[in-house]
Amino acid sequence: MRDINPVTYIMASQRNGTIYTGVTSNLVQRIGQHREGVIAGFTQDYGVKLLVWYEQHATMENAIAREKQIKAWKRDWKLALIEVDNPEWRDLAEDLGFEALVR
């Protein structure tokens, strides 16, 4: 049985740039996919590679419900959520062992 660590997260292209809200059971793997651009689509098209916010959950159902809640929010609310814990828009992936991105 594989470990599941449900997480809701927000990635950004830059401070106040394009943002993407997602959910995953493996945050480290998912960050790598975003950074490498291996999944075609929105995040690849807009260069969304910075992890700026994340929240762990007890169950995948809770993580998905939170993702849907945040996706329904106005952009200003999402930006405020990020800035409560990450006012400098640091790439939180660095705290998880990733190299700093060249900006």
C-alpha positions in Angstrom: 0.0 0.0 0.0 1.4 3.4 -0.9 1.5 6.4 1.4 -1.1 9.0 0.7 -0.5 12.5 2.0 -3.5 14.6 0.8 -2.5 18.2 0.1 -4.2 21.2 -1.5 -1.7 23.6 -3.0 -1.3 26.8 -4.9 1.5 27.3 -7.5 2.4 30.6 -9.2 4.4 31.9 -12.1 5.6 34.8 -10.0 4.4 37.2 -7.3 0.9 38.3 -8.2 1.2 36.3 -11.5 -0.7 33.4 -12.8 -1.8 31.0 -10.1 -3.0 27.4 -10.1 -4.8 25.6 -7.3 -4.5 21.8 -7.2 -4.7 18.7 -5.1 -2.3 15.8 -4.8 -1.5 12.7 -2.7 2.3 13.3 -3.2 3.3 17.0 -3.1 7.0 16.4 -3.8 6.3 14.4 -6.9 3.7 16.9 -8.1 6.0 19.9 -7.6 8.6 18.1 -9.7 6.0 17.6 -12.5 5.1 21.3 -12.4 8.8 22.4 -12.4 9.7 20.0 -15.3 6.6 20.9 -17.3 6.0 17.2 -18.0 2.2 17.6 -18.0 0.8 19.5 -20.9 -1.8 22.2 -20.1 -2.3 25.3 -18.1 0.6 25.2 -15.7 3.1 24.3 -18.5 1.6 27.0 -20.8 1.9 29.8 -18.2 5.2 28.7 -16.5 3.5 28.1 -13.1 6.4 26.6 -11.1 6.5 28.2 -7.7 4.9 26.6 -4.7 3.5 29.5 -2.8 0.9 27.8 -0.5 -0.1 24.4 0.7 -2.3 22.7 3.3 -2.2 19.1 4.4 -5.4 17.2 5.0 -6.4 14.0 6.9 -8.2 12.6 3.8 -8.2 13.0 0.1 -11.9 13.9 0.2 -11.1 16.9 2.5 -8.3 18.0 0.2 -10.5 17.9 -2.8 -13.3 19.8 -1.0 -10.8 22.5 -0.1 -9.4 22.7 -3.6 -13.0 23.2 -5.0 -13.7 25.8 -2.3 -10.5 27.8 -3.2 -11.1 27.5 -7.0 -14.5 29.1 -6.5 -13.0 32.1 -4.7 -12.3 35.5 -6.3 -8.6 36.0 -7.2 -8.2 38.6 -4.4 -9.2 36.0 -1.8 -6.6 33.6 -3.2 -3.9 36.2 -3.1 -4.8 37.0 0.5 -4.7 33.4 1.5 -1.1 33.1 0.0 0.0 36.3 1.7 -1.2 35.4 5.2 1.6 32.8 5.5 3.9 33.7 2.7 3.9 37.5 2.2 7.1 37.4 0.2 5.8 34.7 -2.1 8.8 32.5 -1.4 9.1 29.3 -3.3 8.1 26.9 -0.5 9.4 24.0 -2.6 12.9 25.0 -1.4 11.8 24.0 2.1 11.0 20.6 0.7 14.5 20.0 -0.8 14.1 21.6 -4.3 16.8 23.8 -5.8 16.0 27.5 -6.1 14.6 28.5 -9.4 16.3 31.1 -11.5 13.9 34.0 -11.9 
